[in-house]
Amino acid sequence: MSAALFDLALRVAAREAGGPVPRLLHNPAPARDVTVAIGARRTGPVVHVQAVGPDGRTYTGTGADGLAALARAAGCAGGDLGAGASALVDTPATLRSLAGLARSHADPAQCTHVDVKAGSALAGWWVERAAHPGTSAVTDVLGTSRARFMLGVVPGEDHVGTWRAAFGVPKGLGGLHVWQRAVTGGPVLPGLDALREDDDWQLQAAQDALRDGRSWDRSETLHIAAARLASRCDAADLYDAALLSDPLWRARGVHTGFVCHGEAVTGAGQQANRVTVRADRLDTRLKAGSAVTGWPGAPMTRMPDAENRFSGEVFATAVGEDGALTVTIGGLRKTGYRPAAGEMVTVIPAPPSVSTIRSRRSAVARLYRRRFSWLSQGATPTASRRPVPLAVMIAAADDETQTTEN
């Protein structure tokens, strides 16, 4: 079975059930305590904004008045962003319309009222954090619905109206609150705490700019810009790892190669630090050098805590004479769970280390702040020779243009 056939099976199950079926048991879109449904559209140079706060009241406006409407709906019209409000949208076009409007009022000197300043800073935070999967700042209810559930319709036909009907969402912008509650129930995906910390960090930066009376969109120092760029890459890695903590997603991951399930043909024993797994499939994406973690049981069994999992590094992969793939994992720790020969185990890529991410960001920031660092000076590092894979050399040497004749 392939991932496409797995998804097809879910669509068939949804059609037979007459409603959406889950793709994830966990909530992939955490939200703040305060949520605001947002609608924005551009008509020429004018941006029309509509917002519905948690109290159900609707606030509208155009241009600067639209930013003030956002602040009033989020409860921060006085300039205190508080813990931040989550924006609920049903299309990315909403944030694209807000982005230009927020930046045009980023400088407090150009704003006559504090609610406009607060709305601009809040919208800027939403736009920035929307690029980070797993953020708590923005919830795209349509995207979250597609990520967590499946409908029994043809691919590409699950439009906004179809999802609204499936979840019984009332018409109008205020229905986004009902829609968000319908698709984000249950426990949040484990491993998204680091993303929440990044959300808080950037919210505090916007709050500081608002309090100090300066633009939140001004040019940044090199180390701050580097940290924000790295946060996007880290967010993608952390979110992908968090998805693998969901049993339904792991069941699908077997067919994408990210989840390896098989029998431990060579156990670790008491002293050895290697284990060999005979995989059920050949299409694993685990390769030599990959950090992995595993546990006994099938992919859909509950992932145990760290003490009852084994962790190591893929040393080698090979296909035997019987046509089966074997994965050799080494570097196992001496304590905790160690797989024995004959056990059925599940192996997945190890999640990124949050402490490593933080230390890497600190190291990069330190290099940018140093006067004579090659990063801050822009000097090119010294060239060094490194081994090049044979496949890359062959591809580079093949400079013939291939033509196709009908």
N, C-alpha and C positions, 0 to 999 in steps of 0.2 A: 504494500500500500504506500502511496505517496501522500504528501501533505495536502495536495489538491483533492485526492479521494477522501481523505479524512474530513476535510471541510465539506465535501459533498455529502458525506454521511450525516454531518450535523444539519445540513440544509434539509435533507430528507426527514430527519427526526423532527425538525422544527415544523415542517409542513404537515407531518402526521399529527403532531401535538397541537397544531393550530395556533402556535404562538412562539415566542423566542425561546431558544434553549441556550444554556450557558456555555461559553468558551473558557471562562475563568471563574473559579469559585471565590477569588479574592477581588477586592475593589482596587482597580489600577489608577484611580483618580481621587486621591485624598483632597479634602477641601478644608477651608478655614471655618471658624464658628459662624462668620457672617458671609452670606452669599448674595450676589447681586446679579440679576438677569440683565444682560446688556444687548442692545440692538443699535447698530449704527450703519448709515448708508450715506454715500457721497452723491450729491447732485451738483455737478460742476465744481465750483470751488467751495461749496457749502456742505458741511457734514451735519447731518441730523442725528441726534442721539436720543435714545430712550432707555430708561433704566427702571427696573422694578426691584425694590429692596425687600428685605425679609418680612417687612410689615405689610407687603402687598400693595403699597402705594406706588404710583407711576410718576416718574419725573422725566420731563422732556426739555429739549432745548437745542439750539443750533450754535455752532462755534463755541465761544467761551461759555455761553449759557449751558451748552451741552456738557462741558466739563464740570460746571457747577452742579448740574443734575446728577452726575456720577457721584460727586462727593456727598451730596445730600442723601442719595440712596444708600451709600455705604456707611453713613453716619460719621463722616470725617469732615464735615463742612467747616469746622472750627480750625482745621489745620493739623489735627492729631490723627495720624493714620492708624494708630493703635496696633492691633495684631494683624491688620490687613484684612481686606475682604476678598473673597474668591469671585472671579468673574465667571458667569455662566453664559456661554455662547453656543450657537448651533451651526456656525460657519466661520472659518478663519477670516473671511472677508470683513467681519465686524472689527477685528483687531487691526486689520490693515487700514481701515478707515480711521480708526482711533489714533493710529501711530503718528500720522502727519499732524493731526489736530493737537495731540499732546505735545509734540516737539515744538510746534509753533507758539506754545504758551509755556515752554519750559523755563524761560527766564522770568522770575517773579517781578522784575521791573516792568514787564509788559502786561502784568495782570493787575487789575484794580481791586479785586476782591480775593479774600483768602480762600474761599471755596473753589475758585477757579484754579488757584495754585495747587490746592490739595487734589482736585480732580485731575490735573495734568500730571502730577507726580504719581498718583495711583495708577492712571492709565499707562504711564511709561513703565511702571513696574510690571503691569500685566503683559505688555507687549514684549518686554525683555524676557520674562520667565516663561512665556508661552512656547519659546523655542526649546525648552527643557522638558523631555517626557517625564511624567511622574510628578510634576510640580503641583503644589497646592494653591498656586495663585490663580490659575485658569482651568476651567473644566469645559472642554468641548463636548457637549452632551451627545452630539451625533457621533463623533470619533470614539468616545467612550462606549457608546452602545455597540458600535461595530467591533470594538476590541473585546468586549466582555460577553456579547451575545451573538447569536446567529438566527437569522430569519429564514423561513422556507420559501425564499424567492430566488429568482435568477440573479447571479452575481452582477452587481452594478445597479440593481433595481431597488435596493434598500434606501430609498430617499427619505427626506425629513418627514414627509407626510405618512409614509409607511411605518416608521418607528413611532411617531406620535399615536397612530392608531393602535399599534401593538401594545403600547404601555398605557393607553387611555389618557394621554396628555391633553389637557384643555387647550383650546385655541388661544392665541395671543402670546405676548412675551412672558407674561407671568407664568405660563405653563412650563417654562424652563425649570422652575423650582421643583415642580412635580416630577418632571423628567429626570432631573439630577438625582432626586431621592430614589427614583425607581432603579437607576442603573449603578448607584454607588453604595447600595446596602451591603452589609456584611463586613468582615474584617479586611483591613487594608493590606495590600501586598507587603510582606516583610522585606526589609532592606531599603525602604524609601526615606528613612530618617535623615540620611545625609543630604538628600535633596531638600527636605524641609529646612535644614540648617542654612543651605544656600539661599533659599527663599527669604529667610529671616535676615540674612546678611545684606541682601540687595534691598530689601524693604527698609532696613535701618539706614542704608546709604541714601535712599530717597527721602526718608524722614529728616536726616541730618541736613540735606540740601534745602529742604523746605523750611526748617527751623532757622538755618543760617542766612536765609534770604538769597541763595544763589541758585543757579540753574542746575537741575539734575542731569541735563544732557550736555554738560560741558566736556571738553577734552580731558581724557584721563591720563594718569601716569602710566608708564610702560608696565610696571608690575601689576597694577590693577587691571589694565586691559588684558594682560596675559592670563591673569587669574580668571577673569570672566570668560575668556575664550576656552580655557581648559575646563571650566565648569560645564560647558556644553558637551564636550567629549565625555567627561566623567558621568554626566547625567545619562547619556545613552548607554554606557557600559553598566551603570548601576541598575537602570530600568530593565535591561535585557536579563541581567542576573536575577532581579526580583521576579520576573515572569517565570523563571524556572523553579521558583519556590511554590508555584501553583500546580497541583497534581494534574488538572486537565490540560494545562499547557505542556507539562512534561509528557503526557500521553501523545500530544501532537508532535512534540520535539523528537520522539522516536523516529518519526517519518521525515524529519528535516536533517537528521544527523547530529543534532546537538545533545541528544540523550542516548547513551549507550547502555544496553541491557544485555546481560549474558551470564555465563557460568564462570566462576573463578576456578580455572583448571589447575592453577598453581597458587596455593595459599601462602600467606605471609608467614605463618608459623609464629613461634615465640621470638626468634632472633632475626629472621630475614626481614628485609625492608622492601621487598618487591612482591607484586601479585600480578598474575597473568589472567586476563579475562577473555573468554571465548565469546565474541559478540554474536548476537542473533542476526545482524545485518552487516553488509559491507560498506554502507554509505555513511559511516561515522565521520564527523568533522573533527574529532580529536586527533591531534597530530603530535609528533615528538616535540617536547618542550612546553606543552600546554599544562597548566596547573588544573588539577581536577579534584573533585570530592565525590564520595560515593557512600552507599549504605546497602544493607541487605534488603531484598524484596523487589517488587515490581515498581515501575515508574510512578504509578498512581498511589502507592502507599505513602503514608505521611512521612515527610522528611524528618528524621530524628535530630536531636540536638548535636552540637559539635562533638561531644564526648562519645557519641554512638555512631559517628561517621569516620571514615578514613579519608585522608587527604594526602596527595602526593603529586607527582609529575609524570606525564607520559614519557617513557623512555624510548619506546619503539612500537610500531604497528606493522603487522605482517599478515599475509594471506597464506595459509597452510596448503598442503597438498589436497586436503579434503574440501578446499574452497571456503573455509571459515576464516573470519578475521580474528586475530588475536591482538589484544592491546596490553602491553607491559607497562605497569605503573610502578614507579620506584619512589624512593625518598619518603616512605611511610614513617610516621612517628612511632616511637617505641611504646607509647601508652595509648589507652583508649581502644576502640574497636579495631580489630584486624581481621580481614576476611579469611576464611578457611577454604580449602579446596572442596569443591562441590556446592558451595553456596551460590545462589542466584543474587546478583548484585546490580545496582543501577549506578551509573557513573555520569556526571554532568560537569561542565566547566566550573571551576572554583569562582565564586563571586569576587569582585575586586575588594581589596583591603582598604577600608576607609582611612585607617591610619597611614597607609602608604600614600593614598591620594593627598592627604593633608600635608605630609612631609614633603611630597614632590612639589606641591604648590608653594610651600614655604621656601624650598630651595630655589625655585625659579624666581620668586619675588626677591629673595636675597641677592641673587645674581643681577637682577635688573637694577637694584638699588645701589650696588657697588659701582664706584666710579670707573674702575679699571677692568670690569668684567667684559668678556667678549660679547655678552648679550647687550649690555648697556652701551658699549662703544660701537656695536655694529660690525666688528671685525670678523672676517671669515675664519672659521676654525681651520687648523692645520689639516691638510689632506692626509688620509691614512688608507692603507690597503686593507680590504676585507674580502673574505671569500664570497664568490658569486655563484649561486646555484647554476648547474649546467643548463637547466631549462631556460633560464633567463639569458644566458649567453647564446643559446641556439636561436631564441626568439629575436635577439638583437642582431644576429648575423643574417637573419632571413629578411632581406630588404627587397625581395622581388614583389612587384605589384600583382595581385591576383585579379584577373578579370573574369567576368561571367558572361558567357554568350548564350543568347536565347536560341 
